[in-house]
Protein backbone atom coordinates (compact mmCIF):
# COMPACT_ATOMS: atom_id res chain seq x y z
CA UNK A 1 0.00 0.00 0.00
CA UNK A 2 2.76 2.41 0.93
CA UNK A 3 4.59 1.62 -2.32
CA UNK A 4 1.47 2.44 -4.34
CA UNK A 5 1.09 5.79 -2.56
CA UNK A 6 4.76 6.66 -3.19
CA UNK A 7 4.47 5.71 -6.86
CA UNK A 8 1.29 7.77 -7.25
CA UNK A 9 2.89 10.74 -5.50
CA UNK A 10 6.00 10.69 -7.72
CA UNK A 11 3.90 10.22 -10.86
CA UNK A 12 1.66 13.13 -9.84
CA UNK A 13 4.73 15.32 -9.24
CA UNK A 14 6.11 14.49 -12.69
CA UNK A 15 2.85 15.24 -14.46
CA UNK A 16 2.38 18.65 -12.83
CA UNK A 17 6.02 19.68 -12.64
CA UNK A 18 6.76 22.66 -14.88
CA UNK A 19 10.46 23.45 -15.12
CA UNK A 20 11.49 27.07 -15.09
CA UNK A 21 11.38 28.45 -18.58
CA UNK A 22 14.76 29.51 -19.91
CA UNK A 23 15.36 31.29 -23.17
CA UNK A 24 18.89 31.22 -24.55
CA UNK A 25 19.39 34.29 -26.69
CA UNK A 26 23.03 33.68 -27.61
CA UNK A 27 25.71 31.10 -27.06
CA UNK A 28 29.22 32.47 -27.60
CA UNK A 29 32.13 30.01 -27.46
CA UNK A 30 35.86 30.60 -26.96
CA UNK A 31 38.41 27.78 -26.90
CA UNK A 32 40.71 25.41 -28.76
CA UNK A 33 40.24 22.33 -30.97
CA UNK A 34 37.83 20.73 -28.49
CA UNK A 35 35.53 23.72 -29.02
CA UNK A 36 36.30 24.62 -32.67
CA UNK A 37 33.46 23.65 -35.00
CA UNK A 38 35.47 24.48 -38.13
CA UNK A 39 33.24 27.38 -39.12
CA UNK A 40 34.69 30.88 -38.92
CA UNK A 41 32.50 33.28 -36.94
CA UNK A 42 33.43 36.16 -39.24
CA UNK A 43 32.95 34.19 -42.45
CA UNK A 44 36.67 34.34 -43.27
CA UNK A 45 38.66 31.13 -43.52
CA UNK A 46 42.09 30.92 -41.92
CA UNK A 47 42.80 27.33 -42.88
CA UNK A 48 41.43 25.71 -39.71
CA UNK A 49 39.15 22.76 -40.16
CA UNK A 50 36.92 20.66 -37.96
CA UNK A 51 38.85 18.28 -35.67
CA UNK A 52 35.97 15.93 -34.98
CA UNK A 53 34.04 13.47 -37.09
CA UNK A 54 30.95 14.20 -35.01
CA UNK A 55 29.35 16.98 -33.04
CA UNK A 56 31.43 18.85 -30.46
CA UNK A 57 30.24 19.95 -27.02
CA UNK A 58 29.11 23.49 -28.00
CA UNK A 59 26.88 22.05 -30.72
CA UNK A 60 25.22 19.74 -28.17
CA UNK A 61 24.75 22.63 -25.72
CA UNK A 62 23.32 24.86 -28.45
CA UNK A 63 20.90 22.13 -29.49
CA UNK A 64 19.79 21.46 -25.91
CA UNK A 65 19.30 25.15 -25.08
CA UNK A 66 17.87 26.01 -28.52
CA UNK A 67 19.71 29.32 -28.61
CA UNK A 68 18.57 32.00 -31.03
CA UNK A 69 22.19 32.76 -31.95
CA UNK A 70 25.30 30.54 -31.91
CA UNK A 71 28.72 32.12 -32.43
CA UNK A 72 31.89 30.05 -32.15
CA UNK A 73 35.21 31.95 -31.94
CA UNK A 74 37.29 28.89 -31.00
CA UNK A 75 40.46 28.09 -32.99
CA UNK A 76 42.33 24.80 -33.10
CA UNK A 77 45.63 24.98 -31.23
CA UNK A 78 44.64 28.00 -29.13
CA UNK A 79 46.57 28.61 -25.92
CA UNK A 80 45.18 30.49 -22.92
CA UNK A 81 46.89 33.75 -23.84
CA UNK A 82 47.39 35.48 -27.19
CA UNK A 83 49.20 32.66 -28.95
CA UNK A 84 48.36 29.50 -30.82
CA UNK A 85 50.55 26.39 -30.91
CA UNK A 86 51.06 27.12 -34.61
CA UNK A 87 51.20 30.95 -34.62
CA UNK A 88 52.38 33.64 -32.21
CA UNK A 89 50.21 36.59 -31.22
CA UNK A 90 47.10 35.23 -32.90
CA UNK A 91 44.03 33.10 -32.09
CA UNK A 92 44.71 32.26 -28.43
CA UNK A 93 41.75 32.36 -26.04
CA UNK A 94 42.82 35.79 -24.74
CA UNK A 95 43.11 37.02 -28.33
CA UNK A 96 39.66 35.57 -29.15
CA UNK A 97 38.12 37.50 -26.26
CA UNK A 98 39.85 40.76 -27.22
CA UNK A 99 38.82 40.48 -30.86
CA UNK A 100 35.25 39.69 -29.85
CA UNK A 101 35.20 42.71 -27.55
CA UNK A 102 36.37 44.90 -30.46
CA UNK A 103 33.60 43.53 -32.68
CA UNK A 104 30.99 44.19 -30.01
CA UNK A 105 31.83 47.87 -29.85
CA UNK A 106 28.56 48.72 -28.13
CA UNK A 107 29.83 46.83 -25.06
CA UNK A 108 26.47 45.23 -24.29
CA UNK A 109 26.80 41.52 -23.62
CA UNK A 110 23.61 41.19 -21.57
CA UNK A 111 21.91 37.87 -22.04
CA UNK A 112 24.99 36.22 -23.54
CA UNK A 113 25.97 32.80 -22.34
CA UNK A 114 29.74 32.44 -22.63
CA UNK A 115 31.83 29.32 -22.20
CA UNK A 116 35.59 29.22 -21.83
CA UNK A 117 36.63 25.62 -22.04
CA UNK A 118 39.36 23.18 -22.87
CA UNK A 119 42.60 25.10 -23.02
CA UNK A 120 46.04 24.63 -21.51
CA UNK A 121 47.80 27.32 -19.56
CA UNK A 122 50.86 28.79 -21.25
CA UNK A 123 53.91 27.60 -19.38
CA UNK A 124 56.44 30.10 -20.70
CORSUL-V631201 format. One line per field, one symbol per residue. phi: phi as a letter, one per 20 degrees, with the letter a starting at -180 (. if undefined). psi: psi as a letter, one per 20 degrees, with the letter a starting at -180 (. if undefined). burial: + if it has 9 or more other C-alpha atoms within 8 Angstrom, else -. Layout:
BEGIN
phi->???
psi->???
burial->???
END
This chain:
BEGIN
phi->.ffffffffffgfffefcfgfcdefbcddcrdffdfendffeneddnecfdcebfdgfffffffelffcccdefcgnfefeeecfdcembmffffgfffffffeffmedgneddddblceffde
psi->ggggggghghgghhgjpoqpppoogqoppqbbhiipjjpphiiqpjjqrpjqjaqrghhgggggilqhpopojqppjprhchrqhhqqkpjrgggggghghghmhijojpjpopppqmqqqpl.
burial->-----------------------++++++++++++++-++---------++----+---+-+----+--+++++++++++++++----+++++++++---+----------+------+-----
END
